[in-house]
Amino acid sequence: MELKFARTDVDTKPKKADLAKIEATVEKDESVIFYFDRENSHKDLLELQDHFEAKGKSFYMSEVKYGLSDNEYMYQVHIIN
């Protein structure tokens, strides 16, 4: 599974991260917040949730709007050991 991090600039393409990279970050810290781009499918984020909940982690996901347009949002994911 490969997910895209939220863009830091409107004109750039989102950076990609695979599950192993995300998992390594979660194992290193007790609590991690990731921001994912709107181009990620909701299904992939739900698979990410299932993966971490199966490992006994708490997983919280929400949409964060940063503009007035309907497509100006990102996903906030908070994973806690």
mmCIF file of the N, C-alpha and C atoms, coordinates in Angstrom:
data_MODEL
# 
_entry.id   MODEL 
# 
loop_
_atom_site.group_PDB 
_atom_site.id 
_atom_site.type_symbol 
_atom_site.label_atom_id 
_atom_site.label_alt_id 
_atom_site.label_comp_id 
_atom_site.label_asym_id 
_atom_site.label_entity_id 
_atom_site.label_seq_id 
_atom_site.pdbx_PDB_ins_code 
_atom_site.Cartn_x 
_atom_site.Cartn_y 
_atom_site.Cartn_z 
_atom_site.occupancy 
_atom_site.B_iso_or_equiv 
_atom_site.pdbx_formal_charge 
_atom_site.auth_seq_id 
_atom_site.auth_comp_id 
_atom_site.auth_asym_id 
_atom_site.auth_atom_id 
_atom_site.pdbx_PDB_model_num 
ATOM 1   N N  . MET A 1 1  ? 0.851   -1.174 0.000  1.00 0.00 ? 1  MET A N  1 
ATOM 2   C CA . MET A 1 1  ? 0.000   0.000  0.000  1.00 0.00 ? 1  MET A CA 1 
ATOM 3   C C  . MET A 1 1  ? 0.895   1.235  0.000  1.00 0.00 ? 1  MET A C  1 
ATOM 4   N N  . GLU A 1 2  ? 0.561   2.189  -0.852 1.00 0.00 ? 2  GLU A N  1 
ATOM 5   C CA . GLU A 1 2  ? 1.325   3.422  -0.938 1.00 0.00 ? 2  GLU A CA 1 
ATOM 6   C C  . GLU A 1 2  ? 0.359   4.591  -0.780 1.00 0.00 ? 2  GLU A C  1 
ATOM 7   N N  . LEU A 1 3  ? 0.652   5.474  0.159  1.00 0.00 ? 3  LEU A N  1 
ATOM 8   C CA . LEU A 1 3  ? -0.199  6.622  0.424  1.00 0.00 ? 3  LEU A CA 1 
ATOM 9   C C  . LEU A 1 3  ? 0.549   7.901  0.099  1.00 0.00 ? 3  LEU A C  1 
ATOM 10  N N  . LYS A 1 4  ? -0.196  8.967  -0.133 1.00 0.00 ? 4  LYS A N  1 
ATOM 11  C CA . LYS A 1 4  ? 0.396   10.258 -0.470 1.00 0.00 ? 4  LYS A CA 1 
ATOM 12  C C  . LYS A 1 4  ? 0.215   11.217 0.694  1.00 0.00 ? 4  LYS A C  1 
ATOM 13  N N  . PHE A 1 5  ? 1.336   11.824 1.118  1.00 0.00 ? 5  PHE A N  1 
ATOM 14  C CA . PHE A 1 5  ? 1.275   12.838 2.171  1.00 0.00 ? 5  PHE A CA 1 
ATOM 15  C C  . PHE A 1 5  ? 0.640   14.109 1.621  1.00 0.00 ? 5  PHE A C  1 
ATOM 16  N N  . ALA A 1 6  ? 0.118   14.938 2.498  1.00 0.00 ? 6  ALA A N  1 
ATOM 17  C CA . ALA A 1 6  ? -0.505  16.194 2.091  1.00 0.00 ? 6  ALA A CA 1 
ATOM 18  C C  . ALA A 1 6  ? 0.519   17.096 1.419  1.00 0.00 ? 6  ALA A C  1 
ATOM 19  N N  . ARG A 1 7  ? 0.044   17.850 0.461  1.00 0.00 ? 7  ARG A N  1 
ATOM 20  C CA . ARG A 1 7  ? 0.907   18.773 -0.278 1.00 0.00 ? 7  ARG A CA 1 
ATOM 21  C C  . ARG A 1 7  ? 1.328   19.925 0.637  1.00 0.00 ? 7  ARG A C  1 
ATOM 22  N N  . THR A 1 8  ? 2.530   20.392 0.430  1.00 0.00 ? 8  THR A N  1 
ATOM 23  C CA . THR A 1 8  ? 2.996   21.566 1.166  1.00 0.00 ? 8  THR A CA 1 
ATOM 24  C C  . THR A 1 8  ? 2.879   22.821 0.315  1.00 0.00 ? 8  THR A C  1 
ATOM 25  N N  . ASP A 1 9  ? 2.611   22.643 -0.983 1.00 0.00 ? 9  ASP A N  1 
ATOM 26  C CA . ASP A 1 9  ? 2.425   23.744 -1.906 1.00 0.00 ? 9  ASP A CA 1 
ATOM 27  C C  . ASP A 1 9  ? 1.349   23.330 -2.914 1.00 0.00 ? 9  ASP A C  1 
ATOM 28  N N  . VAL A 1 10 ? 0.535   24.249 -3.325 1.00 0.00 ? 10 VAL A N  1 
ATOM 29  C CA . VAL A 1 10 ? -0.585  23.941 -4.216 1.00 0.00 ? 10 VAL A CA 1 
ATOM 30  C C  . VAL A 1 10 ? -0.114  23.383 -5.553 1.00 0.00 ? 10 VAL A C  1 
ATOM 31  N N  . ASP A 1 11 ? 1.024   23.848 -6.037 1.00 0.00 ? 11 ASP A N  1 
ATOM 32  C CA . ASP A 1 11 ? 1.490   23.461 -7.372 1.00 0.00 ? 11 ASP A CA 1 
ATOM 33  C C  . ASP A 1 11 ? 2.339   22.197 -7.396 1.00 0.00 ? 11 ASP A C  1 
ATOM 34  N N  . THR A 1 12 ? 2.702   21.646 -6.253 1.00 0.00 ? 12 THR A N  1 
ATOM 35  C CA . THR A 1 12 ? 3.565   20.466 -6.228 1.00 0.00 ? 12 THR A CA 1 
ATOM 36  C C  . THR A 1 12 ? 2.743   19.187 -6.167 1.00 0.00 ? 12 THR A C  1 
ATOM 37  N N  . LYS A 1 13 ? 3.392   18.105 -6.526 1.00 0.00 ? 13 LYS A N  1 
ATOM 38  C CA . LYS A 1 13 ? 2.757   16.794 -6.397 1.00 0.00 ? 13 LYS A CA 1 
ATOM 39  C C  . LYS A 1 13 ? 2.989   16.276 -4.980 1.00 0.00 ? 13 LYS A C  1 
ATOM 40  N N  . PRO A 1 14 ? 2.047   15.505 -4.426 1.00 0.00 ? 14 PRO A N  1 
ATOM 41  C CA . PRO A 1 14 ? 2.237   14.979 -3.078 1.00 0.00 ? 14 PRO A CA 1 
ATOM 42  C C  . PRO A 1 14 ? 3.341   13.924 -3.033 1.00 0.00 ? 14 PRO A C  1 
ATOM 43  N N  . LYS A 1 15 ? 4.063   13.883 -1.902 1.00 0.00 ? 15 LYS A N  1 
ATOM 44  C CA . LYS A 1 15 ? 5.106   12.877 -1.707 1.00 0.00 ? 15 LYS A CA 1 
ATOM 45  C C  . LYS A 1 15 ? 4.454   11.570 -1.298 1.00 0.00 ? 15 LYS A C  1 
ATOM 46  N N  . LYS A 1 16 ? 5.070   10.467 -1.723 1.00 0.00 ? 16 LYS A N  1 
ATOM 47  C CA . LYS A 1 16 ? 4.505   9.148  -1.440 1.00 0.00 ? 16 LYS A CA 1 
ATOM 48  C C  . LYS A 1 16 ? 5.264   8.465  -0.302 1.00 0.00 ? 16 LYS A C  1 
ATOM 49  N N  . ALA A 1 17 ? 4.545   7.612  0.424  1.00 0.00 ? 17 ALA A N  1 
ATOM 50  C CA . ALA A 1 17 ? 5.156   6.816  1.489  1.00 0.00 ? 17 ALA A CA 1 
ATOM 51  C C  . ALA A 1 17 ? 4.505   5.444  1.488  1.00 0.00 ? 17 ALA A C  1 
ATOM 52  N N  . ASP A 1 18 ? 5.314   4.413  1.668  1.00 0.00 ? 18 ASP A N  1 
ATOM 53  C CA . ASP A 1 18 ? 4.745   3.068  1.731  1.00 0.00 ? 18 ASP A CA 1 
ATOM 54  C C  . ASP A 1 18 ? 4.454   2.708  3.188  1.00 0.00 ? 18 ASP A C  1 
ATOM 55  N N  . LEU A 1 19 ? 3.794   1.609  3.362  1.00 0.00 ? 19 LEU A N  1 
ATOM 56  C CA . LEU A 1 19 ? 3.362   1.181  4.685  1.00 0.00 ? 19 LEU A CA 1 
ATOM 57  C C  . LEU A 1 19 ? 4.546   0.960  5.631  1.00 0.00 ? 19 LEU A C  1 
ATOM 58  N N  . ALA A 1 20 ? 5.654   0.432  5.125  1.00 0.00 ? 20 ALA A N  1 
ATOM 59  C CA . ALA A 1 20 ? 6.828   0.176  5.966  1.00 0.00 ? 20 ALA A CA 1 
ATOM 60  C C  . ALA A 1 20 ? 7.389   1.468  6.551  1.00 0.00 ? 20 ALA A C  1 
ATOM 61  N N  . LYS A 1 21 ? 7.404   2.529  5.769  1.00 0.00 ? 21 LYS A N  1 
ATOM 62  C CA . LYS A 1 21 ? 7.916   3.814  6.240  1.00 0.00 ? 21 LYS A CA 1 
ATOM 63  C C  . LYS A 1 21 ? 7.004   4.401  7.320  1.00 0.00 ? 21 LYS A C  1 
ATOM 64  N N  . ILE A 1 22 ? 5.702   4.304  7.111  1.00 0.00 ? 22 ILE A N  1 
ATOM 65  C CA . ILE A 1 22 ? 4.740   4.803  8.094  1.00 0.00 ? 22 ILE A CA 1 
ATOM 66  C C  . ILE A 1 22 ? 4.840   3.992  9.378  1.00 0.00 ? 22 ILE A C  1 
ATOM 67  N N  . GLU A 1 23 ? 4.955   2.696  9.242  1.00 0.00 ? 23 GLU A N  1 
ATOM 68  C CA . GLU A 1 23 ? 5.056   1.811  10.398 1.00 0.00 ? 23 GLU A CA 1 
ATOM 69  C C  . GLU A 1 23 ? 6.321   2.092  11.211 1.00 0.00 ? 23 GLU A C  1 
ATOM 70  N N  . ALA A 1 24 ? 7.435   2.355  10.543 1.00 0.00 ? 24 ALA A N  1 
ATOM 71  C CA . ALA A 1 24 ? 8.691   2.662  11.233 1.00 0.00 ? 24 ALA A CA 1 
ATOM 72  C C  . ALA A 1 24 ? 8.558   3.944  12.057 1.00 0.00 ? 24 ALA A C  1 
ATOM 73  N N  . THR A 1 25 ? 7.885   4.939  11.518 1.00 0.00 ? 25 THR A N  1 
ATOM 74  C CA . THR A 1 25 ? 7.676   6.192  12.234 1.00 0.00 ? 25 THR A CA 1 
ATOM 75  C C  . THR A 1 25 ? 6.789   5.973  13.452 1.00 0.00 ? 25 THR A C  1 
ATOM 76  N N  . VAL A 1 26 ? 5.758   5.168  13.313 1.00 0.00 ? 26 VAL A N  1 
ATOM 77  C CA . VAL A 1 26 ? 4.839   4.893  14.421 1.00 0.00 ? 26 VAL A CA 1 
ATOM 78  C C  . VAL A 1 26 ? 5.559   4.138  15.545 1.00 0.00 ? 26 VAL A C  1 
ATOM 79  N N  . GLU A 1 27 ? 6.415   3.192  15.193 1.00 0.00 ? 27 GLU A N  1 
ATOM 80  C CA . GLU A 1 27 ? 7.136   2.416  16.200 1.00 0.00 ? 27 GLU A CA 1 
ATOM 81  C C  . GLU A 1 27 ? 8.158   3.269  16.952 1.00 0.00 ? 27 GLU A C  1 
ATOM 82  N N  . LYS A 1 28 ? 8.681   4.289  16.273 1.00 0.00 ? 28 LYS A N  1 
ATOM 83  C CA . LYS A 1 28 ? 9.707   5.134  16.880 1.00 0.00 ? 28 LYS A CA 1 
ATOM 84  C C  . LYS A 1 28 ? 9.113   6.089  17.921 1.00 0.00 ? 28 LYS A C  1 
ATOM 85  N N  . ASP A 1 29 ? 7.923   6.595  17.662 1.00 0.00 ? 29 ASP A N  1 
ATOM 86  C CA . ASP A 1 29 ? 7.281   7.562  18.548 1.00 0.00 ? 29 ASP A CA 1 
ATOM 87  C C  . ASP A 1 29 ? 6.037   6.965  19.188 1.00 0.00 ? 29 ASP A C  1 
ATOM 88  N N  . GLU A 1 30 ? 5.649   7.527  20.320 1.00 0.00 ? 30 GLU A N  1 
ATOM 89  C CA . GLU A 1 30 ? 4.472   7.018  21.032 1.00 0.00 ? 30 GLU A CA 1 
ATOM 90  C C  . GLU A 1 30 ? 3.170   7.497  20.399 1.00 0.00 ? 30 GLU A C  1 
ATOM 91  N N  . SER A 1 31 ? 3.195   8.709  19.852 1.00 0.00 ? 31 SER A N  1 
ATOM 92  C CA . SER A 1 31 ? 2.013   9.290  19.231 1.00 0.00 ? 31 SER A CA 1 
ATOM 93  C C  . SER A 1 31 ? 2.448   10.023 17.962 1.00 0.00 ? 31 SER A C  1 
ATOM 94  N N  . VAL A 1 32 ? 1.781   9.742  16.841 1.00 0.00 ? 32 VAL A N  1 
ATOM 95  C CA . VAL A 1 32 ? 2.165   10.324 15.561 1.00 0.00 ? 32 VAL A CA 1 
ATOM 96  C C  . VAL A 1 32 ? 0.929   10.865 14.856 1.00 0.00 ? 32 VAL A C  1 
ATOM 97  N N  . ILE A 1 33 ? 1.076   12.036 14.252 1.00 0.00 ? 33 ILE A N  1 
ATOM 98  C CA . ILE A 1 33 ? 0.003   12.608 13.438 1.00 0.00 ? 33 ILE A CA 1 
ATOM 99  C C  . ILE A 1 33 ? 0.527   12.747 12.015 1.00 0.00 ? 33 ILE A C  1 
ATOM 100 N N  . PHE A 1 34 ? -0.219  12.188 11.074 1.00 0.00 ? 34 PHE A N  1 
ATOM 101 C CA . PHE A 1 34 ? 0.111   12.279 9.659  1.00 0.00 ? 34 PHE A CA 1 
ATOM 102 C C  . PHE A 1 34 ? -0.991  13.070 8.961  1.00 0.00 ? 34 PHE A C  1 
ATOM 103 N N  . TYR A 1 35 ? -0.612  13.794 7.921  1.00 0.00 ? 35 TYR A N  1 
ATOM 104 C CA . TYR A 1 35 ? -1.573  14.477 7.070  1.00 0.00 ? 35 TYR A CA 1 
ATOM 105 C C  . TYR A 1 35 ? -1.445  13.885 5.672  1.00 0.00 ? 35 TYR A C  1 
ATOM 106 N N  . PHE A 1 36 ? -2.531  13.319 5.178  1.00 0.00 ? 36 PHE A N  1 
ATOM 107 C CA . PHE A 1 36 ? -2.539  12.671 3.878  1.00 0.00 ? 36 PHE A CA 1 
ATOM 108 C C  . PHE A 1 36 ? -3.341  13.492 2.875  1.00 0.00 ? 36 PHE A C  1 
ATOM 109 N N  . ASP A 1 37 ? -2.939  13.420 1.628  1.00 0.00 ? 37 ASP A N  1 
ATOM 110 C CA . ASP A 1 37 ? -3.547  14.184 0.554  1.00 0.00 ? 37 ASP A CA 1 
ATOM 111 C C  . ASP A 1 37 ? -4.943  13.676 0.218  1.00 0.00 ? 37 ASP A C  1 
ATOM 112 N N  . ARG A 1 38 ? -5.729  14.542 -0.361 1.00 0.00 ? 38 ARG A N  1 
ATOM 113 C CA . ARG A 1 38 ? -7.099  14.175 -0.752 1.00 0.00 ? 38 ARG A CA 1 
ATOM 114 C C  . ARG A 1 38 ? -7.137  13.172 -1.891 1.00 0.00 ? 38 ARG A C  1 
ATOM 115 N N  . GLU A 1 39 ? -6.016  12.984 -2.598 1.00 0.00 ? 39 GLU A N  1 
ATOM 116 C CA . GLU A 1 39 ? -5.958  12.016 -3.697 1.00 0.00 ? 39 GLU A CA 1 
ATOM 117 C C  . GLU A 1 39 ? -5.967  10.573 -3.201 1.00 0.00 ? 39 GLU A C  1 
ATOM 118 N N  . ASN A 1 40 ? -5.719  10.340 -1.934 1.00 0.00 ? 40 ASN A N  1 
ATOM 119 C CA . ASN A 1 40 ? -5.781  8.986  -1.387 1.00 0.00 ? 40 ASN A CA 1 
ATOM 120 C C  . ASN A 1 40 ? -7.231  8.525  -1.358 1.00 0.00 ? 40 ASN A C  1 
ATOM 121 N N  . SER A 1 41 ? -7.432  7.272  -1.637 1.00 0.00 ? 41 SER A N  1 
ATOM 122 C CA . SER A 1 41 ? -8.801  6.764  -1.560 1.00 0.00 ? 41 SER A CA 1 
ATOM 123 C C  . SER A 1 41 ? -9.162  6.499  -0.103 1.00 0.00 ? 41 SER A C  1 
ATOM 124 N N  . HIS A 1 42 ? -10.416 6.714  0.199  1.00 0.00 ? 42 HIS A N  1 
ATOM 125 C CA . HIS A 1 42 ? -10.895 6.481  1.568  1.00 0.00 ? 42 HIS A CA 1 
ATOM 126 C C  . HIS A 1 42 ? -10.711 5.006  1.934  1.00 0.00 ? 42 HIS A C  1 
ATOM 127 N N  . LYS A 1 43 ? -10.842 4.146  0.956  1.00 0.00 ? 43 LYS A N  1 
ATOM 128 C CA . LYS A 1 43 ? -10.669 2.703  1.162  1.00 0.00 ? 43 LYS A CA 1 
ATOM 129 C C  . LYS A 1 43 ? -9.248  2.375  1.632  1.00 0.00 ? 43 LYS A C  1 
ATOM 130 N N  . ASP A 1 44 ? -8.236  3.020  1.026  1.00 0.00 ? 44 ASP A N  1 
ATOM 131 C CA . ASP A 1 44 ? -6.852  2.789  1.445  1.00 0.00 ? 44 ASP A CA 1 
ATOM 132 C C  . ASP A 1 44 ? -6.610  3.253  2.877  1.00 0.00 ? 44 ASP A C  1 
ATOM 133 N N  . LEU A 1 45 ? -7.223  4.360  3.244  1.00 0.00 ? 45 LEU A N  1 
ATOM 134 C CA . LEU A 1 45 ? -7.070  4.849  4.620  1.00 0.00 ? 45 LEU A CA 1 
ATOM 135 C C  . LEU A 1 45 ? -7.766  3.926  5.620  1.00 0.00 ? 45 LEU A C  1 
ATOM 136 N N  . LEU A 1 46 ? -8.874  3.343  5.220  1.00 0.00 ? 46 LEU A N  1 
ATOM 137 C CA . LEU A 1 46 ? -9.544  2.376  6.092  1.00 0.00 ? 46 LEU A CA 1 
ATOM 138 C C  . LEU A 1 46 ? -8.713  1.100  6.234  1.00 0.00 ? 46 LEU A C  1 
ATOM 139 N N  . GLU A 1 47 ? -8.012  0.711  5.169  1.00 0.00 ? 47 GLU A N  1 
ATOM 140 C CA . GLU A 1 47 ? -7.098  -0.434 5.256  1.00 0.00 ? 47 GLU A CA 1 
ATOM 141 C C  . GLU A 1 47 ? -5.941  -0.123 6.199  1.00 0.00 ? 47 GLU A C  1 
ATOM 142 N N  . LEU A 1 48 ? -5.452  1.112  6.163  1.00 0.00 ? 48 LEU A N  1 
ATOM 143 C CA . LEU A 1 48 ? -4.403  1.540  7.089  1.00 0.00 ? 48 LEU A CA 1 
ATOM 144 C C  . LEU A 1 48 ? -4.914  1.468  8.526  1.00 0.00 ? 48 LEU A C  1 
ATOM 145 N N  . GLN A 1 49 ? -6.150  1.881  8.731  1.00 0.00 ? 49 GLN A N  1 
ATOM 146 C CA . GLN A 1 49 ? -6.756  1.808  10.057 1.00 0.00 ? 49 GLN A CA 1 
ATOM 147 C C  . GLN A 1 49 ? -6.844  0.362  10.532 1.00 0.00 ? 49 GLN A C  1 
ATOM 148 N N  . ASP A 1 50 ? -7.306  -0.529 9.690  1.00 0.00 ? 50 ASP A N  1 
ATOM 149 C CA . ASP A 1 50 ? -7.409  -1.947 10.057 1.00 0.00 ? 50 ASP A CA 1 
ATOM 150 C C  . ASP A 1 50 ? -6.042  -2.528 10.406 1.00 0.00 ? 50 ASP A C  1 
ATOM 151 N N  . HIS A 1 51 ? -5.022  -2.131 9.649  1.00 0.00 ? 51 HIS A N  1 
ATOM 152 C CA . HIS A 1 51 ? -3.663  -2.631 9.872  1.00 0.00 ? 51 HIS A CA 1 
ATOM 153 C C  . HIS A 1 51 ? -3.159  -2.257 11.273 1.00 0.00 ? 51 HIS A C  1 
ATOM 154 N N  . PHE A 1 52 ? -3.306  -0.988 11.640 1.00 0.00 ? 52 PHE A N  1 
ATOM 155 C CA . PHE A 1 52 ? -2.783  -0.544 12.929 1.00 0.00 ? 52 PHE A CA 1 
ATOM 156 C C  . PHE A 1 52 ? -3.658  -0.975 14.101 1.00 0.00 ? 52 PHE A C  1 
ATOM 157 N N  . GLU A 1 53 ? -4.956  -1.053 13.905 1.00 0.00 ? 53 GLU A N  1 
ATOM 158 C CA . GLU A 1 53 ? -5.824  -1.535 14.978 1.00 0.00 ? 53 GLU A CA 1 
ATOM 159 C C  . GLU A 1 53 ? -5.588  -3.020 15.246 1.00 0.00 ? 53 GLU A C  1 
ATOM 160 N N  . ALA A 1 54 ? -5.230  -3.781 14.222 1.00 0.00 ? 54 ALA A N  1 
ATOM 161 C CA . ALA A 1 54 ? -4.901  -5.195 14.414 1.00 0.00 ? 54 ALA A CA 1 
ATOM 162 C C  . ALA A 1 54 ? -3.629  -5.351 15.245 1.00 0.00 ? 54 ALA A C  1 
ATOM 163 N N  . LYS A 1 55 ? -2.768  -4.336 15.228 1.00 0.00 ? 55 LYS A N  1 
ATOM 164 C CA . LYS A 1 55 ? -1.546  -4.361 16.028 1.00 0.00 ? 55 LYS A CA 1 
ATOM 165 C C  . LYS A 1 55 ? -1.756  -3.777 17.424 1.00 0.00 ? 55 LYS A C  1 
ATOM 166 N N  . GLY A 1 56 ? -2.988  -3.417 17.762 1.00 0.00 ? 56 GLY A N  1 
ATOM 167 C CA . GLY A 1 56 ? -3.303  -2.907 19.089 1.00 0.00 ? 56 GLY A CA 1 
ATOM 168 C C  . GLY A 1 56 ? -3.107  -1.410 19.263 1.00 0.00 ? 56 GLY A C  1 
ATOM 169 N N  . LYS A 1 57 ? -3.003  -0.680 18.172 1.00 0.00 ? 57 LYS A N  1 
ATOM 170 C CA . LYS A 1 57 ? -2.816  0.778  18.230 1.00 0.00 ? 57 LYS A CA 1 
ATOM 171 C C  . LYS A 1 57 ? -4.172  1.469  18.126 1.00 0.00 ? 57 LYS A C  1 
ATOM 172 N N  . SER A 1 58 ? -4.262  2.671  18.685 1.00 0.00 ? 58 SER A N  1 
ATOM 173 C CA . SER A 1 58 ? -5.457  3.499  18.529 1.00 0.00 ? 58 SER A CA 1 
ATOM 174 C C  . SER A 1 58 ? -5.291  4.342  17.271 1.00 0.00 ? 58 SER A C  1 
ATOM 175 N N  . PHE A 1 59 ? -6.343  4.455  16.490 1.00 0.00 ? 59 PHE A N  1 
ATOM 176 C CA . PHE A 1 59 ? -6.293  5.120  15.184 1.00 0.00 ? 59 PHE A CA 1 
ATOM 177 C C  . PHE A 1 59 ? -7.467  6.079  15.085 1.00 0.00 ? 59 PHE A C  1 
ATOM 178 N N  . TYR A 1 60 ? -7.191  7.353  14.832 1.00 0.00 ? 60 TYR A N  1 
ATOM 179 C CA . TYR A 1 60 ? -8.228  8.363  14.685 1.00 0.00 ? 60 TYR A CA 1 
ATOM 180 C C  . TYR A 1 60 ? -8.013  9.076  13.355 1.00 0.00 ? 60 TYR A C  1 
ATOM 181 N N  . MET A 1 61 ? -9.073  9.196  12.566 1.00 0.00 ? 61 MET A N  1 
ATOM 182 C CA . MET A 1 61 ? -8.977  9.832  11.258 1.00 0.00 ? 61 MET A CA 1 
ATOM 183 C C  . MET A 1 61 ? -10.080 10.867 11.113 1.00 0.00 ? 61 MET A C  1 
ATOM 184 N N  . SER A 1 62 ? -9.739  12.008 10.508 1.00 0.00 ? 62 SER A N  1 
ATOM 185 C CA . SER A 1 62 ? -10.741 13.033 10.239 1.00 0.00 ? 62 SER A CA 1 
ATOM 186 C C  . SER A 1 62 ? -10.337 13.812 8.996  1.00 0.00 ? 62 SER A C  1 
ATOM 187 N N  . GLU A 1 63 ? -11.312 14.485 8.396  1.00 0.00 ? 63 GLU A N  1 
ATOM 188 C CA . GLU A 1 63 ? -11.054 15.363 7.264  1.00 0.00 ? 63 GLU A CA 1 
ATOM 189 C C  . GLU A 1 63 ? -10.828 16.767 7.802  1.00 0.00 ? 63 GLU A C  1 
ATOM 190 N N  . VAL A 1 64 ? -9.795  17.421 7.297  1.00 0.00 ? 64 VAL A N  1 
ATOM 191 C CA . VAL A 1 64 ? -9.482  18.786 7.701  1.00 0.00 ? 64 VAL A CA 1 
ATOM 192 C C  . VAL A 1 64 ? -9.664  19.688 6.479  1.00 0.00 ? 64 VAL A C  1 
ATOM 193 N N  . LYS A 1 65 ? -10.596 20.631 6.573  1.00 0.00 ? 65 LYS A N  1 
ATOM 194 C CA . LYS A 1 65 ? -10.821 21.582 5.484  1.00 0.00 ? 65 LYS A CA 1 
ATOM 195 C C  . LYS A 1 65 ? -9.902  22.782 5.707  1.00 0.00 ? 65 LYS A C  1 
ATOM 196 N N  . TYR A 1 66 ? -9.250  23.237 4.624  1.00 0.00 ? 66 TYR A N  1 
ATOM 197 C CA . TYR A 1 66 ? -8.365  24.392 4.739  1.00 0.00 ? 66 TYR A CA 1 
ATOM 198 C C  . TYR A 1 66 ? -8.760  25.513 3.778  1.00 0.00 ? 66 TYR A C  1 
ATOM 199 N N  . GLY A 1 67 ? -9.909  25.380 3.147  1.00 0.00 ? 67 GLY A N  1 
ATOM 200 C CA . GLY A 1 67 ? -10.400 26.410 2.232  1.00 0.00 ? 67 GLY A CA 1 
ATOM 201 C C  . GLY A 1 67 ? -11.905 26.318 2.102  1.00 0.00 ? 67 GLY A C  1 
ATOM 202 N N  . LEU A 1 68 ? -12.453 27.174 1.272  1.00 0.00 ? 68 LEU A N  1 
ATOM 203 C CA . LEU A 1 68 ? -13.906 27.209 1.104  1.00 0.00 ? 68 LEU A CA 1 
ATOM 204 C C  . LEU A 1 68 ? -14.404 26.233 0.048  1.00 0.00 ? 68 LEU A C  1 
ATOM 205 N N  . SER A 1 69 ? -13.549 25.807 -0.851 1.00 0.00 ? 69 SER A N  1 
ATOM 206 C CA . SER A 1 69 ? -13.941 24.888 -1.914 1.00 0.00 ? 69 SER A CA 1 
ATOM 207 C C  . SER A 1 69 ? -14.124 23.476 -1.355 1.00 0.00 ? 69 SER A C  1 
ATOM 208 N N  . ASP A 1 70 ? -14.965 22.696 -2.025 1.00 0.00 ? 70 ASP A N  1 
ATOM 209 C CA . ASP A 1 70 ? -15.220 21.326 -1.573 1.00 0.00 ? 70 ASP A CA 1 
ATOM 210 C C  . ASP A 1 70 ? -13.997 20.424 -1.689 1.00 0.00 ? 70 ASP A C  1 
ATOM 211 N N  . ASN A 1 71 ? -13.079 20.728 -2.612 1.00 0.00 ? 71 ASN A N  1 
ATOM 212 C CA . ASN A 1 71 ? -11.915 19.865 -2.790 1.00 0.00 ? 71 ASN A CA 1 
ATOM 213 C C  . ASN A 1 71 ? -10.683 20.377 -2.049 1.00 0.00 ? 71 ASN A C  1 
ATOM 214 N N  . GLU A 1 72 ? -10.839 21.297 -1.136 1.00 0.00 ? 72 GLU A N  1 
ATOM 215 C CA . GLU A 1 72 ? -9.732  21.809 -0.339 1.00 0.00 ? 72 GLU A CA 1 
ATOM 216 C C  . GLU A 1 72 ? -9.782  21.166 1.055  1.00 0.00 ? 72 GLU A C  1 
ATOM 217 N N  . TYR A 1 73 ? -9.326  19.929 1.094  1.00 0.00 ? 73 TYR A N  1 
ATOM 218 C CA . TYR A 1 73 ? -9.290  19.200 2.352  1.00 0.00 ? 73 TYR A CA 1 
ATOM 219 C C  . TYR A 1 73 ? -8.146  18.201 2.330  1.00 0.00 ? 73 TYR A C  1 
ATOM 220 N N  . MET A 1 74 ? -7.819  17.699 3.495  1.00 0.00 ? 74 MET A N  1 
ATOM 221 C CA . MET A 1 74 ? -6.824  16.642 3.646  1.00 0.00 ? 74 MET A CA 1 
ATOM 222 C C  . MET A 1 74 ? -7.302  15.735 4.765  1.00 0.00 ? 74 MET A C  1 
ATOM 223 N N  . TYR A 1 75 ? -6.667  14.588 4.885  1.00 0.00 ? 75 TYR A N  1 
ATOM 224 C CA . TYR A 1 75 ? -6.999  13.651 5.941  1.00 0.00 ? 75 TYR A CA 1 
ATOM 225 C C  . TYR A 1 75 ? -5.973  13.768 7.063  1.00 0.00 ? 75 TYR A C  1 
ATOM 226 N N  . GLN A 1 76 ? -6.448  13.873 8.280  1.00 0.00 ? 76 GLN A N  1 
ATOM 227 C CA . GLN A 1 76 ? -5.571  13.872 9.456  1.00 0.00 ? 76 GLN A CA 1 
ATOM 228 C C  . GLN A 1 76 ? -5.706  12.504 10.111 1.00 0.00 ? 76 GLN A C  1 
ATOM 229 N N  . VAL A 1 77 ? -4.560  11.846 10.312 1.00 0.00 ? 77 VAL A N  1 
ATOM 230 C CA . VAL A 1 77 ? -4.548  10.527 10.932 1.00 0.00 ? 77 VAL A CA 1 
ATOM 231 C C  . VAL A 1 77 ? -3.653  10.598 12.173 1.00 0.00 ? 77 VAL A C  1 
ATOM 232 N N  . HIS A 1 78 ? -4.218  10.205 13.304 1.00 0.00 ? 78 HIS A N  1 
ATOM 233 C CA . HIS A 1 78 ? -3.492  10.205 14.569 1.00 0.00 ? 78 HIS A CA 1 
ATOM 234 C C  . HIS A 1 78 ? -3.397  8.750  15.052 1.00 0.00 ? 78 HIS A C  1 
ATOM 235 N N  . ILE A 1 79 ? -2.169  8.272  15.203 1.00 0.00 ? 79 ILE A N  1 
ATOM 236 C CA . ILE A 1 79 ? -1.950  6.899  15.635 1.00 0.00 ? 79 ILE A CA 1 
ATOM 237 C C  . ILE A 1 79 ? -1.231  6.929  16.975 1.00 0.00 ? 79 ILE A C  1 
ATOM 238 N N  . ILE A 1 80 ? -1.785  6.217  17.946 1.00 0.00 ? 80 ILE A N  1 
ATOM 239 C CA . ILE A 1 80 ? -1.245  6.211  19.306 1.00 0.00 ? 80 ILE A CA 1 
ATOM 240 C C  . ILE A 1 80 ? -0.919  4.786  19.709 1.00 0.00 ? 80 ILE A C  1 
ATOM 241 N N  . ASN A 1 81 ? 0.292   4.581  20.252 1.00 0.00 ? 81 ASN A N  1 
ATOM 242 C CA . ASN A 1 81 ? 0.688   3.255  20.749 1.00 0.00 ? 81 ASN A CA 1 
ATOM 243 C C  . ASN A 1 81 ? -0.059  2.912  22.020 1.00 0.00 ? 81 ASN A C  1 
# 
